[in-house]
Amino acid sequence: MKTIIVHAESDKMKKITEYLKELKVAFETGDEDSPYNPDFVEKIKKSQKQYKENNYTTVAQEDLEKYLKP
């Protein structure tokens, strides 16, 4: 597998990603201007994936103190 790094304006990125999807090429996009720490973003994405897979725990409101106290 080879890697290509493309630096493009946001208006051109849409066309580029559409083209790559048509070719069925795996790709990742990133936003250098993102104000968020990449590690934090990765944790959020992991959490969202777990939620979609029903891999989470619910806590009743009356039990919150048990879970929040150290």
Contact map, one row per residue, 1 for C-alpha under 8 A:
1110000000000000000000000000000000000000000000000000000000000000000000
1111000000000000000000000000000000000000000000000000000000000000000000
1111100000000000000000000000000000000000000000000000000000000000000000
0111110000000000000000000000000000000000000000000000000000000000000000
0011111000000000000000000000000000000000000000000000000000000000000000
0001111100000000000000000000000000000000000000000000000000000000000000
0000111110000000000000000000000000000000000000000000000000000000000000
0000011111011000000000000000000000000000000000000000000000000000000000
0000001111111000000000000000000000000000000000000000000000000000000000
0000000111111100000000000000000000000000000000000000000000000000000000
0000000011111110000000000000000000000000000000000000000000000000000000
0000000111111111000000000000000000000000000000000000000000000000000000
0000000111111111100000000000000000000000000000000000000000000000000000
0000000001111111110000000000000000000000000000000000000000000000000000
0000000000111111111000000000000000000000000000000000000000000000000000
0000000000011111111100000000000000000000000000000000000000000000000000
0000000000001111111110000000000000000000000000000000000000000000000000
0000000000000111111111000000000000000000000000000000000000000000000000
0000000000000011111111100000000000000000000000000000000000000000000000
0000000000000001111111111110000000000000000000000000000000000000000000
0000000000000000111111111100000000000000000000000000000000000000000000
0000000000000000011111111000000000000000000000000000000000000000000000
0000000000000000001111111000000000000000000000000000000000000000000000
0000000000000000000111111100000000000000000000000000000000000000000000
0000000000000000000111111110000000000000000000000000000000000000000000
0000000000000000000110011111000000000000000000000000000000000000000000
0000000000000000000100001111100000000000000000000000000000000000000000
0000000000000000000000000111110000000000000000000000000000000000000000
0000000000000000000000000011111000000000000000000000000000000000000000
0000000000000000000000000001111100000000000000000000000000000000000000
0000000000000000000000000000111111000000000000000000000000000000000000
0000000000000000000000000000011111000000000000000000000000000000000000
0000000000000000000000000000001111100000000000000000000000000000000000
0000000000000000000000000000001111111000000000000000000000000000000000
0000000000000000000000000000000011111000000000000000000000000000000000
0000000000000000000000000000000001111101100000000000000000000000000000
0000000000000000000000000000000001111111100000000000000000000000000000
0000000000000000000000000000000000011111110000000000000000000000000000
0000000000000000000000000000000000001111111000000000000000000000000000
0000000000000000000000000000000000011111111100000000000000000000000000
0000000000000000000000000000000000011111111110000000000000000000000000
0000000000000000000000000000000000000111111111000000000000000000000000
0000000000000000000000000000000000000011111111100000000000000000000000
0000000000000000000000000000000000000001111111110000000000000000000000
0000000000000000000000000000000000000000111111111000000000000000000000
0000000000000000000000000000000000000000011111111100000000000000000000
0000000000000000000000000000000000000000001111111110000000000000000000
0000000000000000000000000000000000000000000111111111000000000000000000
0000000000000000000000000000000000000000000011111111100000000000000000
0000000000000000000000000000000000000000000001111111111100000000000000
0000000000000000000000000000000000000000000000111111111100000000000000
0000000000000000000000000000000000000000000000011111111000000000000000
0000000000000000000000000000000000000000000000001111111000000000000000
0000000000000000000000000000000000000000000000000111111100000000000000
0000000000000000000000000000000000000000000000000111111110000000000000
0000000000000000000000000000000000000000000000000110011111000000000000
0000000000000000000000000000000000000000000000000000001111100000000000
0000000000000000000000000000000000000000000000000000000111110000000000
0000000000000000000000000000000000000000000000000000000011111011000000
0000000000000000000000000000000000000000000000000000000001111111000000
0000000000000000000000000000000000000000000000000000000000111111000000
0000000000000000000000000000000000000000000000000000000000011111100000
0000000000000000000000000000000000000000000000000000000000111111111000
0000000000000000000000000000000000000000000000000000000000111111111100
0000000000000000000000000000000000000000000000000000000000000111111110
0000000000000000000000000000000000000000000000000000000000000011111110
0000000000000000000000000000000000000000000000000000000000000011111111
0000000000000000000000000000000000000000000000000000000000000001111111
0000000000000000000000000000000000000000000000000000000000000000111111
0000000000000000000000000000000000000000000000000000000000000000001111
